[in-house]
């Protein structure tokens, strides 16, 4: 068998990247780490709404995390490209563990004292710290992937990576609701810290991943500018990032799920956990499908249809007053979002050279953090001024408008094949 035949055979194997031991350790660490973070997000949203009764307080969580994450993203990309990816990843996960321990300490010291204002301030401060850590850790996970997987298997590895991320997300969301209902905030935080520790142990098994460029080879500002220039000159990358930024900025409703669960659908913390998990369940279903039956053509066009369908599902969720209709709408939104995640992730990895992965992934994290965390803040503000249901309908409508505009403004993305 020739080398070319071996490569082609490997590309047809849906388990190809998972047969690499180091990749399995990375996926194990990523799974437990993301599960812990999603559980933490579920807890903090529910906890703050319990303490304040104000959906705007949930929106402020997103702003607290987004400000440092976005502010440091470009510098973080420069640091990632100059650093050993394994070492940087281990430091980031360790700092997350410290933040989890800090929340746990707060829950014991202030949880039952009635000092709610002090407790709320402490929660926001810790979430602000996680935003700083996230600016380095998120792009490091993406940058390290391409250093351990041969390029012919990269698309397969990206699909597995997204599948593991989404599986961890749904598990964290759903388990978070159940655990909150059973052992409350302190018990949930013990579970979160334990999961982060397990992730840290798994990631310790990775081999060193040295920098692609040497320190001093470029000044920080020039390095950052180079990363930005690459993104803005690569139209497929820019178009995919922009579509994600504005669509999820307006269409994301994660911040409002606690309000729908408690006040509109009246399903309590367990129902809240399932609603939080619904979109991720749908995404897992489609990710598994795409792992074994990958898209062969028209990926760009499919991306637009997926994001447009996502907006329609958000509107349906806002109008529903029945739990199962709401759950199904979120489930379908997850299926469509999963399709867009795979397409966007593959475009980004295939178009980015190794020596620029940290910077490009950091620019991407700016878009992601903007769309998710700033979107969470936008949801809180819109809910206060428009009302919860009209604000979600407005978000879904704006998502459709963004898709319509981008369809005509980014023809190269619409025609994209890989």
C-alpha positions as CSV (number, residue, x, y, z in Angstrom):
1,X,0.0,0.0,0.0
2,X,1.4,3.4,-1.0
3,X,1.7,6.3,1.4
4,X,-1.1,8.1,-0.5
5,X,-3.4,5.1,-0.2
6,X,-2.7,4.9,3.6
7,X,-3.5,8.6,4.0
8,X,-6.8,8.2,2.1
9,X,-7.7,5.1,4.1
10,X,-7.1,7.0,7.3
11,X,-9.2,9.9,6.2
12,X,-12.1,7.5,5.6
13,X,-11.8,6.1,9.2
14,X,-14.2,8.0,11.5
15,X,-12.0,6.9,14.5
16,X,-8.7,7.9,12.9
17,X,-7.7,10.7,15.3
18,X,-9.1,8.9,18.3
19,X,-6.6,6.1,17.7
20,X,-3.8,8.6,18.7
21,X,-3.1,8.1,22.4
22,X,-2.1,11.7,23.0
23,X,-5.2,13.0,21.3
24,X,-7.3,10.8,23.6
25,X,-5.7,12.4,26.7
26,X,-6.5,15.8,25.2
27,X,-10.1,14.9,24.6
28,X,-10.4,13.4,28.1
29,X,-9.0,16.6,29.7
30,X,-11.2,18.8,27.5
31,X,-14.3,16.8,28.3
32,X,-14.0,17.0,32.1
33,X,-12.8,20.7,31.9
34,X,-15.7,21.8,29.7
35,X,-18.2,19.8,31.8
36,X,-17.0,21.7,34.9
37,X,-17.2,25.1,33.2
38,X,-20.7,24.5,31.9
39,X,-21.8,23.3,35.3
40,X,-20.2,26.4,36.8
41,X,-22.1,28.6,34.3
42,X,-25.4,26.8,35.1
43,X,-24.8,27.2,38.8
44,X,-23.8,30.9,38.7
45,X,-26.8,31.8,36.5
46,X,-29.3,30.1,38.8
47,X,-27.5,31.3,42.0
48,X,-27.5,34.9,41.0
49,X,-31.2,34.8,39.9
50,X,-32.0,33.2,43.2
51,X,-30.1,36.0,45.0
52,X,-31.5,38.9,43.0
53,X,-34.6,37.9,41.1
54,X,-33.4,40.1,38.3
55,X,-32.6,38.8,34.8
56,X,-30.2,41.8,34.3
57,X,-28.0,40.3,37.0
58,X,-27.5,37.2,34.8
59,X,-26.6,39.4,31.9
60,X,-23.9,41.1,34.0
61,X,-22.2,37.7,34.4
62,X,-21.5,37.7,30.6
63,X,-20.2,41.2,30.7
64,X,-17.9,40.5,33.7
65,X,-16.3,37.6,31.8
66,X,-16.2,39.2,28.4
67,X,-14.5,42.4,29.3
68,X,-11.2,40.8,30.4
69,X,-11.4,38.0,27.8
70,X,-11.8,40.4,24.9
71,X,-9.4,43.0,26.2
72,X,-6.5,40.4,26.5
73,X,-7.3,38.2,23.5
74,X,-4.9,39.7,21.0
75,X,-2.0,39.8,23.5
76,X,-2.9,36.2,24.6
77,X,-2.6,35.1,21.0
78,X,0.9,36.5,20.8
79,X,1.9,34.8,24.1
80,X,0.4,31.4,22.9
81,X,2.5,31.5,19.7
82,X,5.6,32.1,21.8
83,X,4.8,29.5,24.4
84,X,4.8,25.8,25.0
85,X,1.1,25.0,24.5
86,X,1.1,22.2,27.1
87,X,2.6,24.4,29.8
88,X,0.3,27.3,29.1
89,X,-2.8,25.0,29.1
90,X,-1.8,23.4,32.4
91,X,-1.4,26.9,34.0
92,X,-4.8,28.0,32.7
93,X,-6.6,25.0,34.0
94,X,-4.8,25.3,37.4
95,X,-6.0,28.9,37.7
96,X,-9.6,27.8,36.9
97,X,-9.3,25.3,39.7
98,X,-8.3,28.2,42.0
99,X,-11.4,30.2,40.9
100,X,-13.6,27.2,41.6
101,X,-12.1,26.9,45.0
102,X,-12.7,30.6,45.6
103,X,-16.4,30.3,44.8
104,X,-16.6,27.3,47.1
105,X,-15.1,29.3,49.9
106,X,-17.6,32.1,49.3
107,X,-20.5,29.7,49.4
108,X,-19.4,28.5,52.9
109,X,-18.5,31.9,54.3
110,X,-21.4,34.0,53.0
111,X,-24.0,31.5,51.6
112,X,-26.2,31.5,54.7
113,X,-25.3,34.8,56.4
114,X,-27.7,37.0,54.5
115,X,-24.9,39.2,53.2
116,X,-26.2,38.9,49.6
117,X,-24.6,42.0,48.3
118,X,-21.1,40.9,49.4
119,X,-21.7,37.4,48.0
120,X,-22.9,38.8,44.7
121,X,-19.9,41.1,44.4
122,X,-17.6,38.2,45.2
123,X,-19.2,36.0,42.5
124,X,-18.8,38.8,39.8
125,X,-15.1,39.3,40.9
126,X,-14.3,35.6,40.5
127,X,-16.1,35.5,37.1
128,X,-14.0,38.5,36.0
129,X,-10.9,36.5,36.9
130,X,-12.1,33.5,34.8
131,X,-12.4,35.9,31.8
132,X,-8.7,36.7,32.2
133,X,-7.8,33.0,32.3
134,X,-10.1,32.2,29.4
135,X,-8.4,34.5,27.0
136,X,-5.3,32.2,27.2
137,X,-6.9,28.8,27.8
138,X,-9.6,28.7,25.1
139,X,-7.2,29.5,22.2
140,X,-4.6,27.2,23.7
141,X,-6.9,24.2,23.3
142,X,-7.5,25.0,19.7
143,X,-3.8,25.8,18.9
144,X,-2.5,22.6,20.5
145,X,-4.8,20.4,18.4
146,X,-3.0,20.9,15.1
147,X,0.4,20.1,16.7
148,X,-0.6,16.6,17.7
149,X,-2.7,15.5,14.7
150,X,-1.4,14.9,11.1
151,X,-2.9,17.4,8.7
152,X,-4.8,14.8,6.7
153,X,-6.7,13.8,9.9
154,X,-7.3,17.4,11.0
155,X,-10.9,17.6,9.8
156,X,-11.7,14.3,11.6
157,X,-10.0,15.6,14.8
158,X,-11.9,18.9,14.6
159,X,-15.2,17.0,14.4
160,X,-14.3,14.8,17.4
161,X,-13.1,17.9,19.3
162,X,-16.4,19.6,18.8
163,X,-18.3,16.4,19.7
164,X,-16.4,16.1,22.9
165,X,-16.9,19.8,23.7
166,X,-20.7,19.5,23.1
167,X,-21.1,16.2,25.0
168,X,-19.3,17.8,27.9
169,X,-21.5,20.9,27.6
170,X,-24.8,19.0,27.7
171,X,-23.5,16.8,30.5
172,X,-22.5,19.8,32.5
173,X,-25.7,21.7,31.9
174,X,-28.0,18.8,32.7
175,X,-26.0,17.4,35.6
176,X,-25.7,21.0,37.0
177,X,-29.4,21.3,37.3
178,X,-29.8,17.9,39.0
179,X,-26.9,18.5,41.4
180,X,-28.1,22.0,42.3
181,X,-31.5,20.6,43.1
182,X,-29.8,17.9,45.3
183,X,-26.8,19.4,47.1
184,X,-27.2,23.2,46.4
185,X,-24.4,25.6,45.6
186,X,-21.6,24.3,47.9
187,X,-22.1,20.7,46.9
188,X,-22.1,21.6,43.2
189,X,-18.9,23.5,43.5
190,X,-17.2,20.5,45.1
191,X,-18.1,18.5,42.0
192,X,-16.9,21.3,39.8
193,X,-13.5,21.5,41.5
194,X,-13.1,17.7,41.3
195,X,-13.8,17.7,37.6
196,X,-11.2,20.4,36.9
197,X,-8.7,18.4,38.9
198,X,-9.3,15.3,36.8
199,X,-8.9,17.5,33.7
200,X,-5.6,18.7,35.0
201,X,-4.3,15.1,35.6
202,X,-5.3,14.1,32.0
203,X,-3.6,17.1,30.4
204,X,-0.4,16.4,32.3
205,X,-0.1,13.3,30.1
206,X,0.5,15.4,27.0
207,X,3.9,15.9,25.5
208,X,5.5,19.4,25.4
209,X,4.3,21.5,22.4
210,X,7.0,24.1,21.8
211,X,6.4,27.4,20.2
212,X,6.5,27.7,16.4
213,X,8.3,31.1,16.6
214,X,11.0,32.3,18.9
215,X,10.8,35.0,21.5
216,X,12.1,38.3,20.1
217,X,11.5,37.2,16.5
218,X,8.7,39.8,16.4
219,X,7.7,42.7,18.6
220,X,4.4,42.2,20.3
221,X,2.5,44.9,18.4
222,X,3.7,43.7,15.0
223,X,2.9,40.1,15.9
224,X,-0.6,41.1,16.9
225,X,-1.1,43.1,13.7
226,X,0.1,40.2,11.6
227,X,-2.6,38.0,13.1
228,X,-5.3,40.6,12.5
229,X,-4.1,41.1,8.9
230,X,-4.3,37.4,8.2
231,X,-7.9,37.2,9.5
232,X,-9.1,40.3,7.5
233,X,-7.4,39.1,4.3
234,X,-8.7,35.6,4.5
235,X,-12.3,36.3,3.5
236,X,-13.7,32.8,4.3
237,X,-12.3,33.1,7.9
238,X,-13.5,36.6,8.4
239,X,-17.0,35.8,7.0
240,X,-17.4,32.8,9.2
241,X,-16.3,34.7,12.3
242,X,-18.5,37.7,11.5
243,X,-21.6,35.5,10.9
244,X,-21.0,33.8,14.3
245,X,-20.4,37.1,16.1
246,X,-23.6,38.9,15.1
247,X,-25.9,35.8,14.8
248,X,-25.1,34.6,18.3
249,X,-24.8,38.1,19.7
250,X,-28.5,38.6,19.0
251,X,-29.8,35.0,18.8
252,X,-28.2,33.5,22.0
253,X,-30.7,33.1,24.8
254,X,-28.7,31.0,27.3
255,X,-28.8,33.9,29.8
256,X,-32.6,33.9,29.7
257,X,-33.2,30.2,30.1
258,X,-33.3,30.4,34.0
259,X,-36.1,33.1,33.6
260,X,-38.1,30.9,31.2
261,X,-37.6,27.8,33.4
262,X,-38.6,29.5,36.6
263,X,-41.2,32.2,35.7
264,X,-42.7,31.2,32.3
265,X,-42.5,27.4,32.0
266,X,-42.4,26.9,35.8
267,X,-40.3,23.7,35.7
268,X,-37.8,24.3,38.5
269,X,-34.0,23.5,38.6
270,X,-34.3,20.1,37.0
271,X,-36.4,21.4,34.1
272,X,-33.9,24.3,33.9
273,X,-31.0,21.8,33.6
274,X,-32.8,20.0,30.7
275,X,-33.6,23.2,28.9
276,X,-30.0,24.3,29.3
277,X,-28.9,20.9,27.9
278,X,-31.4,20.7,25.0
279,X,-29.4,22.6,22.5
280,X,-26.3,20.6,23.3
281,X,-28.1,17.3,23.0
282,X,-29.1,18.4,19.4
283,X,-25.6,19.4,18.7
284,X,-24.2,16.1,19.9
285,X,-26.6,14.2,17.6
286,X,-25.5,16.1,14.6
287,X,-21.8,16.0,15.5
288,X,-21.9,12.2,15.8
289,X,-23.7,12.1,12.5
290,X,-21.1,14.3,10.8
291,X,-18.3,12.3,12.3
292,X,-19.4,9.2,10.4
293,X,-21.0,10.9,7.5
294,X,-19.0,14.1,6.9
295,X,-20.3,16.9,4.6
296,X,-18.7,16.5,1.1
297,X,-19.8,19.8,-0.6
298,X,-21.6,23.1,-0.3
299,X,-20.4,23.7,3.2
300,X,-20.5,27.5,2.9
301,X,-24.1,27.5,1.7
302,X,-25.1,25.0,4.4
303,X,-23.6,27.3,7.1
304,X,-26.0,30.1,6.1
305,X,-29.0,27.8,6.1
306,X,-28.0,26.4,9.5
307,X,-27.7,29.9,11.1
308,X,-30.9,31.0,9.6
309,X,-32.7,27.9,10.9
310,X,-31.2,28.6,14.3
311,X,-32.8,32.1,14.4
312,X,-36.2,30.6,13.6
313,X,-35.8,28.1,16.5
314,X,-35.1,31.0,18.9
315,X,-38.3,32.7,17.9
316,X,-40.3,29.5,18.4
317,X,-38.8,29.0,21.8
318,X,-39.8,32.6,22.8
319,X,-43.4,32.0,21.7
320,X,-43.8,28.6,23.4
321,X,-45.6,28.1,26.7
322,X,-45.2,24.3,26.7
323,X,-42.1,22.6,28.1
324,X,-41.7,20.0,25.4
325,X,-42.2,22.5,22.6
326,X,-39.6,24.7,24.2
327,X,-37.2,21.8,24.6
328,X,-37.7,20.7,21.0
329,X,-37.0,24.2,19.7
330,X,-33.8,24.3,21.7
331,X,-32.9,20.8,20.5
332,X,-33.3,21.8,16.9
333,X,-31.3,25.0,17.5
334,X,-28.5,22.8,18.8
335,X,-28.6,20.6,15.7
336,X,-28.3,23.6,13.4
337,X,-25.7,25.3,15.6
338,X,-23.7,22.0,15.6
339,X,-23.5,22.1,11.8
340,X,-22.3,25.7,11.8
341,X,-19.7,24.9,14.6
342,X,-18.2,22.1,12.6
343,X,-18.0,24.1,9.3
344,X,-16.6,27.2,11.0
345,X,-14.0,25.2,13.0
346,X,-12.8,23.3,10.0
347,X,-12.5,26.4,7.9
348,X,-10.5,28.1,10.7
349,X,-8.0,25.2,11.2
350,X,-7.5,24.4,7.5
351,X,-6.9,28.0,6.6
352,X,-4.5,28.9,9.4
353,X,-0.7,28.3,9.2
354,X,0.9,26.6,12.3
355,X,3.0,29.6,13.3
356,X,-0.1,31.9,13.6
357,X,-2.6,29.5,15.3
358,X,-2.4,31.2,18.6
359,X,-3.1,34.7,17.2
360,X,-5.8,33.6,14.8
361,X,-7.5,31.4,17.5
362,X,-7.3,34.4,19.9
363,X,-9.0,36.6,17.3
364,X,-11.6,33.9,16.9
365,X,-12.0,33.8,20.7
366,X,-12.7,37.6,20.6
367,X,-15.5,36.9,18.2
368,X,-16.8,34.0,20.3
369,X,-16.5,35.9,23.6
370,X,-18.2,38.9,22.0
371,X,-21.1,36.8,20.7
372,X,-21.6,34.7,23.8
373,X,-20.7,36.9,26.8
374,X,-21.6,40.3,25.3
375,X,-24.7,38.5,23.9
376,X,-25.5,37.4,27.4
377,X,-25.3,41.1,28.6
378,X,-27.4,42.2,25.6
379,X,-30.0,39.6,26.6
380,X,-30.2,41.0,30.1
381,X,-30.5,44.6,28.9
382,X,-33.1,43.8,26.3
383,X,-35.1,41.7,28.8
384,X,-35.2,44.7,31.2
385,X,-36.4,47.2,28.6
386,X,-38.5,45.0,26.3
387,X,-39.5,42.2,28.5
388,X,-38.1,38.7,28.5
389,X,-40.2,37.2,25.7
390,X,-40.1,40.2,23.3
391,X,-36.3,40.4,23.8
392,X,-35.8,36.8,22.7
393,X,-38.1,37.3,19.6
394,X,-36.1,40.4,18.8
395,X,-32.9,38.4,19.0
396,X,-34.1,35.7,16.7
397,X,-35.3,38.2,14.2
398,X,-32.0,40.0,14.2
399,X,-30.2,36.7,13.6
400,X,-32.3,36.2,10.4
401,X,-31.4,39.7,9.3
402,X,-27.7,39.1,9.9
403,X,-27.8,35.9,7.8
404,X,-29.6,37.8,5.0
405,X,-27.0,40.6,4.9
406,X,-24.0,38.3,5.1
407,X,-25.4,36.1,2.3
408,X,-24.9,39.0,-0.1
409,X,-21.8,40.6,1.6
410,X,-19.7,37.4,1.8
411,X,-20.1,35.5,-1.5
412,X,-16.8,33.7,-1.1
413,X,-18.0,32.1,2.1
414,X,-21.3,31.2,0.5
415,X,-19.5,29.4,-2.3
416,X,-17.0,27.7,0.1
417,X,-16.1,24.0,-0.4
418,X,-13.5,21.9,1.4
